[in-house]
Amino acid sequence: MDITINTPALFFPAISLIMLAYTNRFLGLANIIRNLHAAWKVSPDPIYVEQIRNLRRRLRLIRDMQTLGILSLILSVVCMFLLFRDHVQAANIVFGASLVMMLASLGISIWEIQLSGGALNVHLRDMEAGEKPRS
């Protein structure tokens, strides 16, 4: 299959939107970590240990998602350059690698979303444990 220079160019808006979503997740996580740090200083609660572990893992995943997304964008640009220079076979390989990078980035995103739900479950479990039965 031969691709044109427009094929990888179509990838740019999608990658930009995904990177924006990843950045928003990172900023939200950074805010949560700062708030948790402030709460920890006031009252070191054992439940924070589980949250810290979860947040550290999620932070690493978001970093990996962003890295793979950026690599996907870089490979799309390289693909466009190769097409411009009439190296179609190499461009096909590079574009395929770009698609694999984006697929990996999205897969990690699913994993991070699952961990995010797990973090909320820790809070819900804590609230349930502290719930007093009604008379």
C-alpha positions, -999 to +999 in steps of 0.1 A: +000+000+000+013+034-009+005+064+012+004+100+002+018+129+022-018+136+033-021+103+052+003+111+080-009+147+080-044+135+089-028+122+121-018+156+134-052+168+147-059+135+164-025+134+181-029+171+192-062+164+208-049+132+225-019+151+238-041+178+252-062+152+270-030+136+284-017+170+295-050+176+313-048+143+330-012+151+341-022+185+354-051+170+373-029+144+388-003+170+398-031+189+416-042+158+435-006+151+445-001+186+458-034+184+478-024+150+492+010+163+502-006+192+521-031+168+538-003+144+547+017+172+564-014+181+585-024+145+594-004+115+581-031+089+575-022+053+566-047+054+537-023+079+520+003+052+515-020+033+491-030+065+473+007+075+470+015+041+454-014+045+430-005+081+421+031+072+415+021+044+391-004+067+373+022+095+370+046+070+353+019+058+329+009+094+319+046+101+312+048+070+291+015+079+273+029+113+265+062+100+253+047+075+230+022+101+216+051+125+209+071+097+193+041+090+171+039+126+160+077+127+153+074+095+132+045+111+113+067+141+105+096+118+094+071+099+073+060+131+056+097+140+049+104+105+035+074+109+012+085+143+002+119+128-008+101+099-027+112+072-003+078+055-003+088+021+011+107+037+041+077+061+046+053+031+048+075+015+075+078+047+095+041+054+093+034+019+105+057+025+135+039+057+141+006+039+143+020+013+166+033+041+189-001+057+190-018+023+197+006+017+226-001+052+239-038+046+238-034+012+255-015+027+283-042+054+286-068+027+292-046+012+319-042+046+336-079+052+335-084+018+352-060+028+379-078+061+383-109+043+390-090+022+416-079+054+434-115+065+437-124+031+450-099+036+478-118+067+489-151+050+487-138+020+507-125+044+533-159+062+535-177+029+538-155+018+566-162+050+585-199+049+579-219+045+611-250+023+610-283+042+613-306+034+642 
